[in-house]
Amino acid sequence: MIMQKNKETVENIALTEAVYYVLLSVIEPMHGYGIMKNVSALSNNRVNLAPGTLYGAIETMLRKNWISALPGEKNSRKKEYQITKTGKIVLNIEIQRLRELIDNGEKIFRGK
């Protein structure tokens, strides 16, 4: 169990789709516009992030230490972001949670 500064345990978190796809996107370093395009592609254009939504989510994830901003060129406005060790743990827990939801749904709905 990993504790966050606000005493919220990582295990008790259910990610929004936007945060889930952003974390997947920054497994490799990526800048904001690239993240927006990647989230759209990963979700088959179902999740489209507006800049305000994306940068609000980025600020939250930076504060929680789920992602980090990489040092960039001095004169560049583009910032690249990458998932942290804590972010990878959060993402892995979410994948397990989603898998459990699907397994339980299939068991009940399909009678397995």
C-alpha positions as CSV (number, residue, x, y, z in Angstrom):
1,M,0.0,0.0,0.0
2,I,1.4,3.4,-1.0
3,M,0.3,6.4,0.9
4,Q,-0.1,9.8,-0.7
5,K,0.4,13.1,1.1
6,N,-3.3,13.5,1.5
7,K,-3.5,10.0,3.1
8,E,-5.4,8.6,0.1
9,T,-4.2,5.1,-0.6
10,V,-3.4,4.2,-4.2
11,E,-5.5,1.1,-3.9
12,N,-8.7,3.2,-3.3
13,I,-8.4,5.2,-6.5
14,A,-10.6,4.7,-9.6
15,L,-9.1,6.7,-12.5
16,T,-11.1,8.7,-14.9
17,E,-10.7,7.6,-18.5
18,A,-8.8,10.8,-19.3
19,V,-6.3,10.2,-16.5
20,Y,-6.0,6.5,-17.5
21,Y,-5.2,7.3,-21.1
22,V,-2.8,10.2,-20.2
23,L,-0.8,7.8,-17.9
24,L,-0.7,5.2,-20.8
25,S,0.4,8.0,-23.1
26,V,3.4,9.1,-21.0
27,I,4.9,5.6,-20.6
28,E,7.3,7.2,-23.1
29,P,8.1,11.0,-22.8
30,M,5.4,13.0,-24.6
31,H,4.4,16.7,-24.8
32,G,0.9,18.0,-24.3
33,Y,-0.3,18.1,-28.0
34,G,1.1,14.6,-28.5
35,I,-0.8,13.3,-25.4
36,M,-4.0,14.8,-26.7
37,K,-3.5,13.1,-30.1
38,N,-2.5,9.8,-28.5
39,V,-5.4,9.7,-26.1
40,S,-7.8,10.2,-29.1
41,A,-6.1,7.4,-31.1
42,L,-6.0,5.0,-28.1
43,S,-9.7,5.5,-27.5
44,N,-10.7,5.3,-31.1
45,N,-11.7,9.0,-31.0
46,R,-14.1,8.4,-28.1
47,V,-12.0,10.5,-25.6
48,N,-10.9,13.9,-26.9
49,L,-9.2,16.1,-24.4
50,A,-9.5,19.8,-24.6
51,P,-6.3,21.7,-23.6
52,G,-7.8,22.9,-20.3
53,T,-8.9,19.4,-19.3
54,L,-5.5,18.0,-20.2
55,Y,-3.4,20.6,-18.4
56,G,-5.7,20.4,-15.4
57,A,-5.2,16.6,-15.3
58,I,-1.4,17.1,-15.8
59,E,-1.2,19.5,-12.9
60,T,-3.0,17.1,-10.6
61,M,-0.8,14.2,-11.7
62,L,2.3,16.3,-11.2
63,R,1.1,17.2,-7.7
64,K,0.5,13.5,-6.9
65,N,3.8,12.5,-8.3
66,W,2.2,10.2,-10.9
67,I,4.1,12.0,-13.7
68,S,7.1,14.3,-13.9
69,A,8.0,17.1,-16.3
70,L,11.2,16.5,-18.1
71,P,13.7,19.3,-18.4
72,G,13.3,20.9,-21.8
73,E,15.2,23.4,-24.0
74,K,15.4,26.9,-22.5
75,N,13.5,28.7,-25.2
76,S,10.9,25.9,-25.9
77,R,7.3,26.2,-24.6
78,K,6.9,22.4,-25.1
79,K,7.2,20.4,-22.0
80,E,7.5,16.7,-22.1
81,Y,6.0,14.5,-19.4
82,Q,6.8,10.9,-18.3
83,I,5.1,8.5,-15.9
84,T,6.9,8.0,-12.5
85,K,7.3,4.9,-10.5
86,T,4.2,5.8,-8.4
87,G,2.3,6.5,-11.6
88,K,3.2,3.0,-12.9
89,I,1.9,1.5,-9.7
90,V,-1.3,3.5,-10.0
91,L,-1.7,2.4,-13.6
92,N,-1.1,-1.2,-12.8
93,I,-3.6,-1.2,-10.0
94,E,-6.2,0.4,-12.3
95,I,-5.6,-2.2,-15.0
96,Q,-6.2,-4.9,-12.3
97,R,-9.4,-3.2,-11.1
98,L,-10.7,-2.9,-14.7
99,R,-9.9,-6.6,-15.3
100,E,-11.8,-7.5,-12.2
101,L,-14.8,-5.5,-13.3
102,I,-14.8,-7.3,-16.7
103,D,-14.4,-10.7,-15.1
104,N,-17.3,-10.2,-12.7
105,G,-19.5,-8.7,-15.4
106,E,-18.9,-11.7,-17.7
107,K,-19.5,-14.2,-14.9
108,I,-22.8,-12.7,-14.0
109,F,-24.0,-11.5,-17.4
110,R,-22.9,-14.6,-19.4
111,G,-23.5,-17.1,-16.5
112,K,-19.8,-18.2,-16.4
